[in-house]
């Protein structure tokens, strides 16, 4: 049985400041991970997270899905169907991880800190996103980021377990479009900048973006 203890000795602002410091030390970083969704379907992937709302996420084939955070928007693209969706970065609980400073200035947060024998957890709730919760967890000994979970209405929606994380001093070794999604990247292998080899076979669809 997993025992988790709530730490009540400090206030919410101090806990949030502590989380911000941990994220600031962690990013930018290159991350290899396994993601599990609410249907318990798992997929391995690669991501680069910068600071101030920049990120790129790609999955191992046969998954051809890309997510790009460009500082203002979350861009979701399915290369097989050439479908692209845009969401404001501060309009979902994930923004508390990718751009915590901006997210905090526009959303009323409630943050708690918990721990068990191996990990330190930060639980982030927002009055603007009732029913949503972000849990970020770090190794208690090494203080390294281990992953995060997103809950919707009390049920686990997404769980990300980090298998390897490389702290980056800068991003000069990456493609100039690492945090962008220009038109030429749509429905093409050119849209993928990660370590996986793939061939995109665009599937026909009658839906328009």
C-alpha positions as CSV (number, residue, x, y, z in Angstrom):
1,X,0.0,0.0,0.0
2,X,1.3,3.4,-0.9
3,X,1.5,5.8,2.0
4,X,1.4,9.5,1.1
5,X,1.8,12.3,3.7
6,X,0.6,15.9,3.3
7,X,3.1,18.5,4.3
8,X,1.2,21.3,6.1
9,X,4.0,23.3,7.6
10,X,4.3,26.0,4.9
11,X,1.7,28.1,3.0
12,X,0.6,27.8,-0.6
13,X,2.8,30.6,-1.9
14,X,5.9,29.0,-0.4
15,X,5.0,25.7,-1.9
16,X,4.4,27.2,-5.3
17,X,7.7,29.1,-5.1
18,X,9.4,25.8,-4.3
19,X,7.8,24.2,-7.3
20,X,8.8,27.1,-9.6
21,X,12.4,26.8,-8.4
22,X,12.5,23.1,-9.1
23,X,11.0,23.5,-12.6
24,X,13.4,26.4,-13.4
25,X,16.4,24.2,-12.5
26,X,15.0,21.3,-14.5
27,X,14.3,23.0,-17.8
28,X,15.3,23.3,-20.6
29,X,15.6,19.5,-20.8
30,X,15.3,16.6,-23.3
31,X,13.1,13.9,-22.0
32,X,12.3,10.3,-22.9
33,X,9.1,9.0,-21.4
34,X,6.2,6.6,-21.3
35,X,2.7,8.0,-21.4
36,X,-0.4,6.1,-20.2
37,X,-3.9,7.4,-20.9
38,X,-7.3,6.8,-19.2
39,X,-7.8,3.6,-21.2
40,X,-4.4,2.3,-19.9
41,X,-2.9,2.5,-23.4
42,X,0.8,3.2,-23.2
43,X,3.1,4.9,-25.7
44,X,6.8,5.8,-25.6
45,X,7.9,9.2,-26.6
46,X,10.4,12.0,-26.7
47,X,10.1,15.7,-25.8
48,X,12.0,18.9,-25.4
49,X,10.8,21.3,-22.8
50,X,12.2,24.8,-22.7
51,X,11.0,27.6,-20.4
52,X,8.2,30.2,-20.7
53,X,5.8,27.9,-22.4
54,X,7.9,26.2,-25.1
55,X,7.8,22.4,-25.7
56,X,7.7,19.7,-28.4
57,X,6.4,16.2,-27.9
58,X,6.6,13.3,-30.3
59,X,5.7,9.7,-30.0
60,X,7.3,6.5,-31.2
61,X,5.8,5.1,-34.4
62,X,3.2,3.9,-35.3
63,X,1.9,6.9,-33.3
64,X,2.2,10.0,-35.6
65,X,1.0,12.6,-33.2
66,X,2.8,15.9,-32.4
67,X,2.3,18.5,-29.7
68,X,4.0,21.8,-29.9
69,X,3.8,24.6,-27.3
70,X,5.0,27.9,-28.9
71,X,4.8,30.1,-25.8
72,X,1.2,31.1,-26.4
73,X,-0.6,28.1,-28.0
74,X,-0.7,24.3,-27.6
75,X,-0.7,22.9,-31.1
76,X,-1.9,19.3,-31.6
77,X,-1.3,17.7,-35.0
78,X,-2.2,14.2,-36.3
79,X,0.2,13.7,-39.3
80,X,-1.7,10.7,-40.6
81,X,-5.0,12.6,-40.9
82,X,-3.5,16.1,-41.4
83,X,-5.6,17.4,-38.5
84,X,-4.4,20.3,-36.4
85,X,-6.0,21.9,-33.4
86,X,-4.9,25.0,-31.4
87,X,-5.6,25.8,-27.7
88,X,-4.5,28.8,-25.6
89,X,-1.6,27.6,-23.4
90,X,-3.2,29.2,-20.3
91,X,-6.6,27.5,-20.9
92,X,-5.7,24.1,-19.6
93,X,-4.1,22.7,-16.4
94,X,-1.0,21.6,-18.3
95,X,-0.1,25.3,-18.6
96,X,0.8,25.2,-14.9
97,X,3.8,22.9,-15.9
98,X,4.8,24.4,-19.2
99,X,4.4,28.1,-18.3
100,X,3.8,28.3,-14.6
101,X,4.6,32.0,-14.2
102,X,2.0,33.1,-16.8
103,X,-0.5,30.5,-15.6
104,X,-0.3,31.7,-12.0
105,X,-0.9,35.3,-12.9
106,X,-4.2,34.5,-14.6
107,X,-5.5,31.6,-12.7
108,X,-6.3,31.2,-9.0
109,X,-4.2,28.3,-7.8
110,X,-4.3,25.9,-4.8
111,X,-1.1,24.0,-4.4
112,X,-0.2,21.3,-1.9
113,X,2.9,19.2,-1.4
114,X,2.9,15.5,-0.5
115,X,5.5,12.8,-0.1
116,X,6.0,9.1,0.2
117,X,9.1,7.0,0.7
118,X,10.5,7.7,-2.8
119,X,8.9,10.8,-4.3
120,X,7.9,14.4,-3.6
121,X,4.6,15.4,-5.2
122,X,3.1,18.8,-6.0
123,X,-0.7,19.0,-6.6
124,X,-1.9,22.0,-8.5
125,X,-5.6,22.9,-8.7
126,X,-7.1,26.0,-10.3
127,X,-10.5,27.6,-9.7
128,X,-10.7,28.3,-13.4
129,X,-10.4,24.6,-14.2
130,X,-12.7,22.9,-11.7
131,X,-12.3,19.2,-11.9
132,X,-8.8,19.3,-13.3
133,X,-5.6,18.5,-11.3
134,X,-2.0,18.4,-12.2
135,X,0.4,16.3,-10.0
136,X,4.1,16.8,-10.6
137,X,6.5,14.5,-8.9
138,X,10.3,14.5,-8.1
139,X,12.6,11.9,-6.7
140,X,13.0,12.7,-3.0
141,X,16.7,11.8,-3.0
142,X,18.1,13.1,-6.3
143,X,15.4,15.9,-6.6
144,X,15.1,14.9,-10.3
145,X,11.8,15.3,-12.1
146,X,10.2,11.9,-12.5
147,X,6.9,12.7,-14.2
148,X,3.4,14.1,-13.9
149,X,-0.2,13.1,-13.9
150,X,-3.4,15.0,-15.1
151,X,-6.7,14.1,-13.5
152,X,-10.1,15.1,-14.8
153,X,-13.1,14.9,-12.4
154,X,-11.1,12.7,-10.0
155,X,-10.0,10.2,-12.7
156,X,-6.5,9.8,-14.1
157,X,-6.5,11.2,-17.7
158,X,-2.7,11.2,-18.5
159,X,0.3,9.8,-16.7
160,X,3.8,10.6,-17.9
161,X,6.7,8.5,-16.4
162,X,10.2,9.8,-17.3
163,X,12.7,7.1,-18.2
164,X,15.6,9.5,-19.0
165,X,16.1,13.3,-18.6
166,X,19.0,15.3,-20.0
167,X,19.4,18.8,-18.6
168,X,20.3,21.2,-21.5
169,X,22.5,24.3,-21.1
170,X,21.0,25.7,-24.3
171,X,19.0,24.6,-27.4
172,X,21.4,25.5,-30.2
173,X,21.9,21.8,-31.2
174,X,18.2,21.5,-32.1
175,X,16.4,22.5,-35.3
176,X,15.3,26.1,-35.4
177,X,11.7,25.0,-35.6
178,X,11.9,22.9,-32.4
179,X,9.1,25.0,-30.8
180,X,7.3,26.0,-34.0
181,X,4.9,24.3,-36.4
182,X,5.1,25.9,-39.8
183,X,2.9,24.9,-42.7
184,X,5.5,22.6,-44.4
185,X,5.5,20.4,-41.3
186,X,1.9,19.3,-41.8
187,X,1.3,15.6,-42.7
188,X,4.9,15.1,-43.5
189,X,7.9,13.4,-41.9
190,X,9.5,16.9,-42.0
191,X,7.2,17.7,-39.0
192,X,9.1,15.3,-36.8
193,X,12.4,16.4,-35.2
194,X,12.9,13.6,-32.7
195,X,14.9,10.4,-32.7
196,X,12.4,8.1,-34.3
197,X,12.5,6.9,-37.9
198,X,9.1,7.0,-39.6
199,X,7.2,7.0,-42.9
200,X,4.0,9.1,-43.0
201,X,1.2,7.6,-45.1
202,X,-1.5,10.2,-45.1
203,X,-5.0,8.7,-44.6
204,X,-7.9,10.3,-46.5
205,X,-10.5,12.1,-44.5
206,X,-13.6,14.2,-45.4
207,X,-13.2,16.4,-42.3
208,X,-11.7,19.9,-42.7
209,X,-9.6,21.6,-40.0
